[in-house]
Amino acid sequence: MNLRYLRSFALLLCCLLTFSATRAQRGPSILRLSLGDQGRGLNGVQKNFYFAPQGTNDYQNAGFFGQRLRPYLADNPQALDHLNSYRQQKWLFLAERLTFVSALGFYGQQVLAGEGEQRYFSNPQKVAIGVAAASLLANVFISRNTNTHFQRAVEANNAGWPAARGGVFQRLSPAAVGFTAAPTGQPLLALRWNLR
């Protein structure tokens, strides 16, 4: 009876160690932001982020929509949700900029459209000024949280990996788990660790 419990426990331990070893072999996926990008917060500059995978100092440009970060976050749905929110905010930012420039262009066209005399405050020009002002106000709300969505995506990715939290079990887990045959013919659990 005790032997059966011992075998069940050994099988459970083997499964846990195999899962841990498989997760450890996936490679580094803890991400670091550049020093300048870590300080960007609310109402920050709307420029591309730079990130580096763990173990390298080679910072990569994440792209305007964060598209180069997406492969690193593929296994973390929460991080992908934040990255999708970042992409949505960037699209809103582009639409707002296009609206603002179009309103200014329309206003300028109306100023220069008069024959011989220039008009600066006709009804179409009032509408263009109103659209430009509303666009600038919308920019404040759009830009307020755009950068935090990207930072939260990186934080969610790093929080999903035990190595990011410094887990002791992750550091002690074996690199390979398997079975081997003993000289008596009984199967033995074989564990291997990589020393770093």
N, C-alpha and C positions, 0 to 999 in steps of 0.2 A: 504494500500500500504506500509506504513512504517513498519507494523507488519511483512509483508513478508520479507522485507530486514533485519529486526532484527532477524527473524528466520534463514535466510540464513547465516547471520553473526555468530549467535550462533552455527550453525551446522559446519561452517568452523573453528571456534575457538575450538569446541569440537574435530574435526578431528586432528587439529594441536597439541592439548594437548595430545590426545591419542597417536599419533605418538611419541611425545616427551617422554611420560611416558613409552611406550614400549621400546624405545631406552634406557631409564635410567634403566629399569629392566634387561637389558641384562647382567649386572654385569660388574665388572671392567675389562677393557682390555687395559688400559694404561700400557705400559711396561717400565721397567727401566733396564739399563745395569749395571753390576757391575762397580765399580770405575776404576778398571784396564782395563776393556774393553772399557770404554768411551774414553780413551786416545789413543787407538790403531787407527792408521790411515793408511796412505800410507806406503807400505813396512813393515807393522807390522808383528808380530809373527803369524805363522799359527797354532793356537790352538783353542780349542772350546771356544765359548762365554758363558757367564752366564747372565741370565736375571731373573727378578722378576716381577710378576704382581703387579698392584697398590694395596696398602694396606698390602702387605706382605714384609718381609725382608728375605724370604726363596728363595735364588737364585737357579735356576735350570740350569743344563747343557743343552745347546741347541742342543748338538749332533754335530758330525763332519760336517754334511751337513745342520745343522739347522732344522732337522726334528721335534724336539720337540717344536719348535717355530711355526710351520705351523698351528696347531689348533687355536692359538691365532690370526692369521692373516687371517683366512678363509673368513672374510667378506670384506677384503680390497684388491682388485685386484692389485693396485699399489704396496702395500707392498709385495704381493706374487710374483710380477715380480722381485722385487729386491732380494727376497729370492731365486728365481729360478736362477738368475744371480750368486748369491753366491754359490749355489750348483754346477752350471756349472764350476765356477772357481776352486772349490775344486776338481772336477773330473779332470780338466786339471792339477792341482797341483799333484794329485796322478799319472797321466800318465807321467808327467815330471819326478817325482822321480823314477818311475819304469824304464823309459828310461835311466836315469843317472846310476842307480845301475846296469842295464843290460850291459851298455857300459863298466863300470868299471870291471864287472865280466868277460866280453869277453876279455878285455885287459889283465887281470890277467891270464886267461886261456891260452892266446897266449904266455905270458912270460914263463909259466911253461910247455908249450907243446913241446918245443925243447928237443931233446935227448942229454943230457949232457951239452948243452950250452943254455944260456938264451938270448933271443932276446928282445930288448926293443923298437925297432922302425921299425918294418916291415910294409908292406903296410896295412894288416888288422888292425894292432895296430894303424896306423895313422888314419884310418877310425873311430876306437873306440874312440880315443882321440878327434877327430872332433865332433862326436856325443855327447860325454860327455860335451864338451865345449858349443855346441849349446843348449844342455839341460839346462846347468847352465844359459845361457843368456836368454832362454825362461822363466826360473824360475823368473827372475827379473821382466819380463813383466806380468807374471801370478800373482805373489804375490803382485804386486803394488796396485791393487784396490780390492782385495778379501775382505778385512775387511770392506771397505767402503760400499760394497753391503749389508752386514749384518746390519751395522749401519743405512743405508738408509731405510732398511725394517722396522726397529723399529721406525724410525722417521716418515715414511709414515703412519704407524699404529697409532702412537700417534697424528699425525696431523689430522687424519680422525675422531677423537672423540672430541666433543665440550668441554668435561671436561678437555681435555689436553690443550685447549686454555683458560680455565677459563671462559667459556661463562656464562653470567648472566642468560640467559633464561633457561639453563640447570639446574642451581641450584634452580630456582623458579618454575620449572615445577612440576605438581602434580604427586604423585606416582600412583594414580588410577583415572580414569574418567568413569563416567557412568550416567545413568538416574534413577530417582526414581519418585514415584507418590506422588504428594502433596495431602493434605486432600480434595482439591477441585477437584481432578481427573486430573489435568493438569500435564504433565511430567515436572520434574525439573532436571536441570543439577547438578550432584553430583561430587564433587572433593574431593580428599583426599591427604594430604601431610604427608610424614614421617619426623619427626624432628630428626635430627642427631646431 
